[in-house]
Amino acid sequence: MRSPKHFAAAHSRWRASLVLIFTALALALPAGASAAAFTARLHAPNHSPTAGKKWPITVTATRGRTKLGGSVRYQFLFGGQVVSSQPGHSFRHGVYHDNLLFPADAVGEPLTLRVIVKTKFGTADLNWAVEARH
């Protein structure tokens, strides 16, 4: 029969191996993988814009307390498929404002507005369900 010291030594070696494995895995991950590189948010007045009228949106991008600059572009999805891509513009100081116009053809169609925010810290996709109305 094995002594308690033998089991303690084996347990200690096993534990040390696990620590080494987890340390190696943590070092192998890119720096941005452990925490969000930046935070992007989309602010819109509602989920039902009126066709033919300006629908204001605001996008913010921060990293901690730092307000970031970058660019935005748009995709419109129907049933998970991209049906339209639209250019946006660049922004500075962490804030981007725009007014979107939805065409009459979009009335009653469940769409997803995807705002793609790109900064030097990465890219974020912001999805917002919309259904245009008259």
C-alpha positions in Angstrom: 0.0 0.0 0.0 1.3 3.5 -0.9 2.0 6.0 1.8 0.1 9.3 2.1 3.4 11.1 1.3 3.4 9.4 -2.2 -0.1 10.6 -2.9 0.8 14.1 -1.7 3.8 14.2 -4.0 1.8 13.0 -7.0 -0.9 15.5 -6.3 1.7 18.3 -6.1 3.2 17.3 -9.4 -0.2 17.1 -11.1 -1.1 20.5 -9.7 2.2 22.1 -10.9 1.5 20.6 -14.4 -1.9 22.2 -14.5 -0.5 25.6 -13.5 2.1 25.4 -16.3 -0.5 24.4 -18.9 -2.9 27.3 -17.9 0.0 29.7 -17.9 1.1 28.6 -21.3 -2.4 29.0 -22.7 -2.8 32.4 -21.2 0.4 33.6 -22.8 -0.6 32.1 -26.1 -3.8 34.2 -26.3 -3.5 37.6 -28.0 -3.7 40.6 -25.7 -7.2 41.6 -26.9 -8.7 38.1 -26.4 -8.8 38.3 -22.6 -10.7 41.6 -22.4 -12.7 43.7 -24.8 -10.4 45.9 -26.9 -13.0 48.7 -27.0 -16.7 49.3 -26.3 -19.0 50.4 -29.1 -22.7 51.3 -28.6 -25.5 52.2 -30.9 -28.2 54.6 -29.7 -31.4 55.0 -31.7 -34.8 56.5 -30.8 -36.8 53.3 -31.5 -37.0 50.2 -33.6 -39.5 51.5 -36.1 -38.3 54.4 -38.3 -40.7 56.2 -40.5 -40.1 55.8 -44.2 -38.9 59.0 -45.9 -38.1 60.8 -42.6 -34.7 61.2 -40.9 -34.1 58.7 -38.2 -31.2 59.9 -36.0 -28.6 57.5 -34.7 -25.6 57.9 -32.5 -22.6 55.6 -32.2 -20.1 55.8 -29.4 -16.7 54.2 -29.2 -14.6 54.1 -26.0 -11.8 52.2 -24.4 -12.1 52.7 -20.7 -12.4 56.5 -20.4 -10.7 57.2 -23.7 -13.0 58.4 -26.5 -11.8 56.8 -29.8 -11.9 57.8 -33.4 -12.6 55.4 -36.3 -15.1 54.8 -39.0 -18.5 53.3 -39.5 -20.3 51.6 -42.3 -23.7 50.0 -42.6 -25.2 46.7 -43.6 -28.9 45.9 -43.8 -29.9 42.3 -43.3 -33.1 40.5 -44.2 -33.5 37.0 -42.8 -29.8 37.0 -41.8 -28.6 37.8 -45.3 -27.0 41.2 -46.3 -29.3 42.9 -48.7 -27.6 46.3 -48.8 -24.2 47.8 -47.8 -23.8 51.5 -47.3 -20.7 53.6 -46.6 -20.5 55.6 -43.4 -17.9 58.1 -42.5 -15.1 58.6 -40.1 -15.5 60.0 -36.6 -13.4 61.5 -33.8 -13.7 62.1 -30.1 -15.8 58.9 -29.5 -19.0 60.0 -31.1 -20.6 59.6 -34.6 -24.0 61.0 -35.5 -26.0 60.2 -38.6 -29.6 60.5 -39.9 -30.8 57.4 -41.9 -33.6 57.4 -44.4 -35.6 54.3 -45.0 -37.3 53.9 -48.4 -41.0 53.1 -48.7 -40.1 49.6 -50.0 -38.8 48.8 -46.5 -42.1 49.4 -44.8 -43.3 46.3 -42.9 -40.1 44.3 -43.6 -38.3 43.1 -40.6 -34.7 44.2 -41.1 -31.5 44.3 -39.0 -29.4 47.4 -39.2 -25.8 46.4 -38.7 -23.4 49.3 -37.9 -19.8 48.2 -38.3 -17.5 50.3 -36.2 -13.8 50.1 -36.9 -11.1 51.6 -34.6 -7.4 50.9 -34.3 -8.3 48.5 -31.5 -10.5 46.3 -33.7 -14.0 46.1 -35.3 -17.4 45.7 -33.7 -20.7 44.8 -35.3 -23.7 46.5 -33.7 -27.0 44.9 -34.7 -30.4 46.7 -34.3 -33.7 45.2 -35.3 -35.9 47.7 -37.3 -39.2 47.6 -39.1 -39.9 50.8 -41.1 -43.5 52.2 -41.0 -45.5 54.8 -42.9 
